[in-house]
Amino acid sequence: MITHSHSGTEAVLFLRMRPSWGEVDEIRHFVEGFCAAACPEAAREEQLALATHELVQNAIANAVSADIELRLELDRRSGKVHVSVSNDAHAEQIAVLRRRLDQARAHEDPLQGYLAAMKEEPHSRGGIGLARIRFEAALELDLEVMGERITMHATGPLAAPDLEAQVA
């Protein structure tokens, strides 16, 4: 379901899917197009597509069922964006996600967290996606757990941050 307010205050994308690894890039392109059309002045479509891509990959890797839900909210009034991806996971998978989230948030500076994640696990499968979201997409992360249903939230400014200024 896609809703878009013509008053310019909010755009919401909601997808319930059974994605496979082969569809992750298509989801990324779809989200990028949606963001470009719904809120072009934010110039945020590439970063939000990246965040969605990483969160969907995480969900596929950690899901115990194929049911994944994606929700993307662009709110001009508050100047915020919120991406969330939900899936079912076992306790062991939830523990790994919590550890990775704690590692990603351990650094106040998102760039330092990203560099640390790349250094710690350069050849491992997974492990840097959450840190990448914090730095490249400039979104803060949170994990919500309700039994075996988990939702990874990524929230931040609607306007694109100046990444070059952060690196300088």
Backbone as numpy.savetxt, mean C-alpha at the origin, in Angstrom:
# Nx Ny Nz CAx CAy CAz Cx Cy Cz
-16.36 -2.09 -7.27 -17.21 -0.93 -7.27 -16.32 0.30 -7.27
-16.66 1.25 -8.11 -15.94 2.51 -8.17 -16.95 3.61 -7.93
-16.66 4.50 -7.00 -17.51 5.66 -6.81 -16.64 6.89 -6.95
-17.22 7.92 -7.50 -16.48 9.17 -7.67 -17.45 10.31 -7.48
-17.15 11.17 -6.55 -18.00 12.32 -6.27 -17.62 13.45 -7.21
-18.59 14.00 -7.90 -18.32 15.11 -8.79 -18.13 16.41 -8.05
-18.40 16.43 -6.75 -18.16 17.63 -5.96 -16.67 17.82 -5.70
-15.85 16.81 -6.06 -14.41 16.94 -5.92 -13.89 16.60 -4.55
-14.70 16.03 -3.68 -14.23 15.77 -2.33 -13.66 14.37 -2.15
-14.17 13.39 -2.88 -13.72 12.04 -2.58 -13.88 11.11 -3.77
-12.96 10.18 -3.89 -13.06 9.10 -4.87 -12.69 7.82 -4.14
-13.46 6.77 -4.36 -13.23 5.50 -3.67 -13.23 4.38 -4.71
-12.23 3.53 -4.60 -12.14 2.33 -5.43 -12.19 1.15 -4.47
-13.08 0.20 -4.74 -13.18 -1.00 -3.92 -13.19 -2.20 -4.84
-12.27 -3.13 -4.63 -12.19 -4.36 -5.42 -12.16 -5.55 -4.49
-12.97 -6.53 -4.78 -12.89 -7.82 -4.10 -12.46 -8.79 -5.20
-11.36 -9.50 -4.97 -10.77 -10.28 -6.05 -10.11 -11.54 -5.55
-9.73 -12.35 -6.49 -8.94 -13.55 -6.27 -7.72 -13.45 -7.19
-6.83 -12.52 -6.89 -5.71 -12.28 -7.81 -4.66 -13.37 -7.76
-4.01 -13.53 -8.88 -2.85 -14.43 -8.96 -1.62 -13.55 -9.17
-0.46 -14.16 -9.08 0.78 -13.40 -9.28 0.79 -12.74 -10.65
0.20 -13.39 -11.64 0.18 -12.85 -12.99 -0.68 -11.61 -13.15
-1.56 -11.35 -12.21 -2.46 -10.21 -12.31 -2.01 -8.99 -11.50
-0.96 -9.13 -10.73 -0.52 -8.04 -9.86 -0.18 -6.79 -10.65
0.52 -6.94 -11.76 0.87 -5.77 -12.57 -0.37 -5.12 -13.18
-1.36 -5.92 -13.56 -2.60 -5.36 -14.11 -3.34 -4.54 -13.06
-3.35 -5.02 -11.82 -3.98 -4.28 -10.73 -3.24 -2.95 -10.54
-1.93 -2.99 -10.60 -1.13 -1.76 -10.46 -1.50 -0.75 -11.55
-1.59 -1.20 -12.79 -1.94 -0.30 -13.91 -3.35 0.25 -13.75
-4.26 -0.59 -13.29 -5.64 -0.17 -13.08 -5.71 0.94 -12.02
-5.02 0.74 -10.90 -5.01 1.73 -9.82 -4.36 3.03 -10.31
-3.29 2.91 -11.07 -2.63 4.11 -11.58 -3.58 4.92 -12.46
-4.30 4.23 -13.34 -5.27 4.91 -14.20 -6.41 5.53 -13.41
-6.89 4.81 -12.40 -7.97 5.33 -11.57 -7.53 6.61 -10.86
-6.35 6.59 -10.26 -5.86 7.77 -9.53 -5.62 8.94 -10.48
-5.10 8.68 -11.65 -4.86 9.76 -12.62 -6.16 10.41 -13.04
-7.21 9.61 -13.20 -8.51 10.14 -13.62 -9.25 10.80 -12.47
-9.18 10.21 -11.29 -9.97 10.69 -10.15 -9.38 11.93 -9.49
-8.07 12.06 -9.53 -7.44 13.17 -8.80 -6.13 13.56 -9.51
-6.22 14.03 -10.75 -4.99 14.31 -11.51 -4.10 15.39 -10.90
-4.69 16.35 -10.21 -3.89 17.43 -9.63 -2.97 16.95 -8.51
-3.23 15.78 -7.94 -2.39 15.25 -6.87 -1.06 14.71 -7.39
-1.02 14.35 -8.67 0.20 13.78 -9.27 0.75 12.66 -8.40
-0.13 11.78 -7.97 0.23 10.75 -6.98 0.01 9.34 -7.52
-0.44 9.23 -8.78 -0.86 7.92 -9.29 0.25 6.87 -9.28
1.48 7.23 -9.63 2.55 6.23 -9.65 2.87 5.72 -8.25
2.91 6.62 -7.28 3.22 6.23 -5.90 2.11 5.38 -5.31
0.86 5.74 -5.57 -0.26 4.96 -5.02 -0.37 3.61 -5.70
-0.06 3.56 -6.99 -0.05 2.28 -7.70 1.05 1.38 -7.15
2.21 1.95 -6.85 3.31 1.19 -6.25 2.89 0.63 -4.90
2.29 1.47 -4.06 1.86 1.02 -2.73 0.85 -0.10 -2.85
-0.10 0.05 -3.75 -1.12 -0.98 -3.96 -0.47 -2.27 -4.44
0.44 -2.16 -5.37 1.17 -3.31 -5.91 1.87 -4.08 -4.80
2.58 -3.36 -3.93 3.29 -4.00 -2.83 2.33 -4.65 -1.83
1.23 -3.96 -1.52 0.27 -4.51 -0.56 -0.45 -5.73 -1.13
-0.79 -5.72 -2.41 -1.44 -6.88 -3.02 -0.46 -8.05 -3.09
0.79 -7.78 -3.43 1.79 -8.85 -3.42 1.91 -9.47 -2.03
1.94 -8.62 -1.02 2.00 -9.08 0.37 0.80 -9.97 0.68
-0.37 -9.52 0.26 -1.59 -10.28 0.54 -1.57 -11.64 -0.14
-1.14 -11.67 -1.39 -1.08 -12.95 -2.11 -0.09 -13.89 -1.42
1.06 -13.35 -1.03 2.11 -14.17 -0.40 1.68 -14.69 0.96
0.83 -13.95 1.66 0.47 -14.31 3.03 -0.96 -14.76 3.20
-1.70 -14.92 2.12 -3.11 -15.27 2.23 -3.30 -16.78 2.36
-4.28 -17.17 3.17 -4.64 -18.58 3.29 -5.84 -18.89 2.39
-6.44 -17.85 1.83 -7.50 -18.04 0.83 -7.23 -17.05 -0.29
-7.90 -17.23 -1.39 -7.67 -16.36 -2.55 -8.44 -15.05 -2.47
-9.27 -14.87 -1.45 -10.10 -13.67 -1.35 -9.30 -12.51 -0.78
-9.15 -11.48 -1.59 -8.43 -10.28 -1.19 -9.32 -9.08 -1.50
-9.33 -8.12 -0.59 -10.09 -6.89 -0.80 -9.14 -5.71 -0.82
-9.35 -4.82 -1.78 -8.58 -3.61 -1.92 -9.52 -2.43 -1.82
-9.14 -1.45 -1.02 -9.92 -0.21 -0.91 -8.94 0.96 -1.01
-9.25 1.89 -1.89 -8.43 3.07 -2.10 -9.34 4.29 -1.99
-8.99 5.20 -1.09 -9.79 6.41 -0.88 -8.92 7.63 -1.12
-9.39 8.50 -1.99 -8.73 9.78 -2.27 -9.67 10.87 -1.77
-9.25 11.61 -0.76 -10.14 12.61 -0.16 -9.53 14.00 -0.30
-10.05 14.76 -1.23 -9.53 16.12 -1.45 -9.80 17.02 -0.25
-10.93 16.85 0.39 -11.30 17.74 1.50 -10.27 17.65 2.63
-9.88 16.43 3.00 -8.90 16.28 4.08 -7.47 16.29 3.57
-7.29 16.15 2.25 -5.95 16.09 1.68 -5.24 14.79 1.99
-6.01 13.72 2.21 -5.44 12.42 2.60 -5.78 11.33 1.58
-4.94 10.32 1.58 -5.18 9.12 0.80 -5.05 7.92 1.74
-5.87 6.91 1.50 -5.84 5.71 2.33 -5.98 4.50 1.41
-5.01 3.60 1.49 -5.03 2.34 0.75 -5.08 1.23 1.77
-5.99 0.28 1.60 -6.01 -0.86 2.50 -6.23 -2.13 1.70
-5.56 -3.18 2.12 -5.69 -4.49 1.49 -5.93 -5.50 2.61
-7.00 -6.28 2.44 -7.40 -7.27 3.45 -7.32 -8.68 2.88
-6.94 -9.60 3.74 -6.90 -11.02 3.38 -6.92 -11.86 4.66
-7.09 -13.14 4.50 -7.04 -14.07 5.63 -5.63 -14.64 5.72
-5.12 -14.77 6.95 -3.77 -15.29 7.16 -3.73 -16.08 8.46
-2.78 -17.01 8.53 -2.56 -17.79 9.74 -1.70 -16.99 10.72
-1.69 -17.41 11.96 -0.96 -16.72 13.03 0.53 -16.54 12.70
1.15 -17.56 12.09 2.57 -17.46 11.75 2.81 -16.37 10.73
1.92 -16.28 9.74 2.05 -15.25 8.71 1.81 -13.86 9.29
0.87 -13.76 10.21 0.59 -12.49 10.86 1.81 -12.05 11.67
2.45 -12.99 12.34 3.65 -12.66 13.13 4.76 -12.13 12.23
4.94 -12.74 11.05 5.96 -12.27 10.10 5.63 -10.86 9.64
4.36 -10.61 9.31 3.95 -9.27 8.88 4.18 -8.23 9.99
3.86 -8.60 11.21 4.08 -7.67 12.33 5.57 -7.35 12.49
6.39 -8.37 12.36 7.84 -8.16 12.47 8.33 -7.24 11.36
7.89 -7.49 10.13 8.30 -6.65 9.01 7.79 -5.23 9.15
6.58 -5.08 9.65 6.03 -3.75 9.87 6.82 -3.02 10.96
7.14 -3.72 12.04 7.94 -3.12 13.10 9.31 -2.68 12.58
9.91 -3.52 11.73 11.21 -3.18 11.15 11.09 -1.94 10.25
10.03 -1.89 9.45 9.84 -0.76 8.55 9.62 0.54 9.32
8.93 0.45 10.45 8.62 1.65 11.25 9.68 1.97 12.29
10.70 1.11 12.43 11.74 1.32 13.43 12.59 2.56 13.14
12.60 2.98 11.91 13.38 4.15 11.50 12.44 5.33 11.30
12.71 6.41 11.98 11.88 7.61 11.82 11.96 8.11 10.38
13.15 8.05 9.80 13.37 8.46 8.42 13.06 7.28 7.50
12.02 7.38 6.67 11.64 6.27 5.79 12.77 5.82 4.86
13.61 6.75 4.41 14.73 6.36 3.54 15.68 5.44 4.29
16.00 5.77 5.52 16.90 4.92 6.31 16.30 3.54 6.54
14.99 3.49 6.76 14.31 2.20 6.91 14.36 1.37 5.65
14.20 2.02 4.51 14.26 1.34 3.22 15.67 0.80 2.96
16.68 1.64 3.20 18.06 1.20 3.02 18.41 0.05 3.96
17.95 0.13 5.20 18.20 -0.96 6.16 17.53 -2.25 5.71
16.31 -2.16 5.20 15.60 -3.36 4.73 16.33 -3.99 3.55
16.83 -3.18 2.63 17.57 -3.72 1.48 18.87 -4.36 1.93
19.51 -3.78 2.93 20.78 -4.32 3.42 20.57 -5.63 4.19
19.50 -5.69 4.99 19.24 -6.87 5.82 18.81 -8.08 5.02
18.01 -7.88 3.97 17.46 -9.01 3.23 17.60 -8.79 1.73
18.83 -8.61 1.21 18.98 -8.28 -0.20 18.56 -9.39 -1.16
18.62 -10.64 -0.73 18.29 -11.74 -1.63 17.05 -12.52 -1.20
16.42 -12.09 -0.14 15.26 -12.82 0.35 14.02 -12.47 -0.48
13.04 -13.33 -0.41 11.78 -13.09 -1.09 10.91 -12.28 -0.12
10.58 -11.08 -0.51 9.79 -10.22 0.37 10.68 -9.56 1.39
10.06 -8.74 2.21 10.81 -8.12 3.28 11.08 -6.64 3.10
11.10 -6.14 1.85 11.38 -4.72 1.69 10.16 -3.93 1.23
9.08 -4.61 0.88 7.91 -3.93 0.34 7.31 -2.88 1.26
7.20 -3.18 2.55 6.61 -2.23 3.48 7.51 -1.00 3.65
8.81 -1.22 3.75 9.75 -0.10 3.84 9.71 0.72 2.54
9.54 0.04 1.43 9.45 0.73 0.13 8.22 1.63 0.09
7.11 1.16 0.61 5.88 1.95 0.64 6.10 3.21 1.49
6.73 3.04 2.64 6.97 4.21 3.51 7.84 5.25 2.81
8.87 4.80 2.09 9.76 5.77 1.46 9.22 6.25 0.10
9.06 5.33 -0.84 8.73 5.73 -2.21 7.32 6.28 -2.35
6.37 5.77 -1.58 5.00 6.26 -1.68 4.67 7.26 -0.57
5.58 7.46 0.37 5.40 8.40 1.48 4.09 8.16 2.23
3.85 6.89 2.57 2.65 6.50 3.30 3.06 5.81 4.60
2.33 6.07 5.65 2.56 5.39 6.92 1.71 4.13 6.96
2.19 3.12 7.64 1.56 1.80 7.63 1.02 1.41 8.99
-0.02 0.59 8.94 -0.59 0.04 10.15 -1.22 -1.31 9.80
-1.19 -2.22 10.73 -1.77 -3.55 10.54 -2.93 -3.73 11.50
-4.08 -4.10 10.97 -5.27 -4.39 11.76 -5.52 -5.90 11.69
-5.69 -6.52 12.84 -5.90 -7.96 12.90 -7.20 -8.24 13.64
-8.08 -8.98 12.99 -9.34 -9.42 13.60 -9.46 -10.92 13.36
-8.94 -11.69 14.33 -8.89 -13.14 14.14 -7.87 -13.46 13.06
-8.31 -14.14 12.00 -7.41 -14.44 10.88 -7.57 -13.44 9.74
-8.44 -12.47 9.89 -8.64 -11.44 8.86 -7.72 -10.27 9.17
-6.84 -9.97 8.25 -5.91 -8.87 8.45 -6.14 -7.79 7.39
-5.85 -6.57 7.77 -5.90 -5.46 6.83 -4.64 -4.63 7.04
-3.90 -4.45 5.97 -2.73 -3.58 6.00 -3.19 -2.23 5.46
-2.98 -1.19 6.26 -3.39 0.17 5.91 -2.16 0.99 5.55
-2.28 1.81 4.52 -1.25 2.77 4.14 -1.94 4.12 3.98
-1.51 5.11 4.75 -2.18 6.40 4.79 -1.16 7.52 4.68
-1.57 8.59 3.99 -0.68 9.73 3.88 -1.30 10.88 3.14
-0.47 11.85 2.75 -0.98 13.03 2.06 -1.43 12.71 0.64
-2.47 13.39 0.21 -2.96 13.22 -1.15 -2.01 13.84 -2.15
-1.43 14.98 -1.81 -0.47 15.64 -2.70 0.85 14.88 -2.69
1.46 14.78 -3.84 2.72 14.06 -3.96 3.83 14.78 -3.19
4.53 14.06 -2.32 5.65 14.67 -1.60 6.86 14.78 -2.54
7.77 15.66 -2.21 8.99 15.85 -2.98 10.04 14.89 -2.45
10.19 13.74 -3.13 11.15 12.73 -2.67 12.59 13.21 -2.79
12.89 14.04 -3.79 14.25 14.54 -3.95 14.66 15.38 -2.74
13.72 16.14 -2.20 14.02 16.96 -1.02 14.31 16.08 0.19
13.63 14.89 0.26 13.85 13.99 1.38 15.24 13.37 1.34
15.74 13.11 0.12 17.04 12.47 -0.05 18.17 13.46 0.15
17.95 14.71 -0.21 19.01 15.74 -0.15 19.46 16.05 1.26
